[in-house]
Amino acid sequence: MAAYILPYHPTVTTLTFGDASTLHDEAIPSVVTEKKDAKDPFLVTLDPDEPENPDSWSRLKKWSITILGGVLVLNATFASSAPSGILPHLMEKYTFSEQVGVLVISLFVAGFCVGPILWGPLSEEFGRRPVFIVSFFVYMCFQIGMALSQNTASLLVFRFLGGIFASGPLTNSGAIISDMWNDRDRGKALAVFVIAPFAGPSLGPIVSGFISVGGASWRWLFWVLTIFAGVCWILILIMIPETYKPLLRVWKARRLRKETGDDRYYAPMERNKKTMAQQVENVLAKPFKMLVREPMLIASTVYMSFVYGCLYLLFEAYPIVFTKGHHFSAGMTGLAFLPILIGAASAVVVYLLIFNPQYEQLMEQYSPHPVPPEHRLAMSLYASPLFAISFFWFAWTSYPHVTYWAPLLSGWLIGFSIMGIFLSFFNYIIGKSRLRFSTHPQLNVITDTYLALAASALAVNTICRSLFGAAFPQFANQMYDAMTPRWASSLVGFVALAMVPIPFVFLKYGAKLRAKSKYAPMAATAPLPPKESDVSAA
């Protein structure tokens, strides 16, 4: 691999934040708080060997929880696309238009826009585990409601509400990964975890398609979703402990006060309670203030949202190309999504075998300083142009007289490139060192770029991606009918081509942009002198 060496700046030993109003005391880096902790014997911390401390858990336990977190996300995203194979039956049963049928999918994804605003702050107030238990149980109940629905209105309402409660794992599964894993291993855990949001939508049409062609009632799809959700809910009860360290410290402080009778023991979270007005402002206003003020966040959010929207666009484009063009059955059209899933899995393997080891080498070279976050983008330098190419490939092999293997194989490249982009940009946003704060946390950690306000950056990113995912299927049919599959997919390819420079611009100018940022820490890079052996990393 070619080496991508960033500009070097003098070592900086202090962190300066543009806006630290949202930080807990424990959010301040250890270099600042070490003396305070030493002088305050009543400030409660977690001992490294405490069984409640996620850092002390075995790798087997951490991986078990990580995999279950991924399965929960797969469950939610599987439900988002699952009705695509039974839409003709729903349209026949309730006599609604094709556009209303698309809403059955889009409204569920729209629920993903609302849920992250709710579940993140609640998990910081009450813990990860209660939010998992409550949100997933209610989500399961709404699947029962879908199976028993008797009219169009109930279908649409239950789908939207189901999406809101299904989004609990979308925020908190990532959060428990950040709670458990250290800097070196978190990239591997995220690589396994990030495939779930793409595996779910790819599997949904397969299952619903074969339910449709198998002659079973469309209601069976929602009974399958109910059973899947029920099994996952039981696993949550058995396997997921509390992982949120600020809350664990509060529990320990309460226990010490009770055991010793000394009320001076305290946790930082107890001293930094926010009013409801402050919480509303932090959760709702600050993410969007960041979006309009930070060009790097705007670019990364728009790019990731566009890529995510294209994935959901395919749920309308594939039936046009394969069902209408090649006369596939609903079940076979569902199987057409498998190459996308295989491509995404291939990208994870490439990341784990090539890009993550390169990043680990850089950690050694930069130690004890953090690696500049732009090194996280290495895989996207290849994936971004491949994403544009994949849609041109899909476009001009979508003729009915061209063998269906040609557009099918383009799905592998689509999946590979989407996963490569998301692995890079998630690792670019989701970071290395940990800070705690009271805004919305999809992953409540300090990030490589927006350290103190990571939650706000992630919240707006999640909301925008879900908006694109909900909106793209709404115009897909009209676009493909008006422009033909060739030019409609080519239009997507041209837009993707225009966005190819984004990771390259970040790589070249990211350090300068972060130096001017109001929100990113000034000490985002503290490199060592360059070495000839420097290797680029993911």
Secondary structure, 3 states (H helix, E strand, C coil): CCCCCCCCCCCCCCCCCCCCCCECHHHCCHHHHHHHHHHCCCECCCCCCCCCCHHHCCHHHHHHHHHHHHHHHHHHHHHHHHHHHHHHHHHHHHCCCHHHHHHHHHHHHHHHHHHHHHHHHHHHHHCHHHHHHHHHHHHHHHHHHHHCCCCHHHHHHHHHHHHHHHCHHHHHHHHHHHHHCCHHHHHHHHHHHHCHHHHHHHHHHHHHHHHHHCCCCCHHHHHHHHHHHHHHHHHHHHHCCCCCHHHHHHHHHHHHHHHHCCCCCECHHHHCCCCHHHHHHHHHHHHHHHHHHCHHHHHHHHHHHHHHHHHHHHHHHHHHHHHHCCCCCHHHHHHCCHHHHHHHHHHHHHHHHHHHHHHHHHHHHHCCCCCCHHHHHCCHHHHHHHHHHHHHHHHHCCCCCCCCHHHHHHHHHHHHHHHHHHHHHHHHHCCCCCCCECCCCCCCCCCCCCCCCHHHHHHHHHHHHHHHHHHHHHHHHHHHHHHHHHHHHHHHHHHHHHHCHHHHHHHHHHHHHHHHCCCCCCCCCCCCCCCCCCCCCC
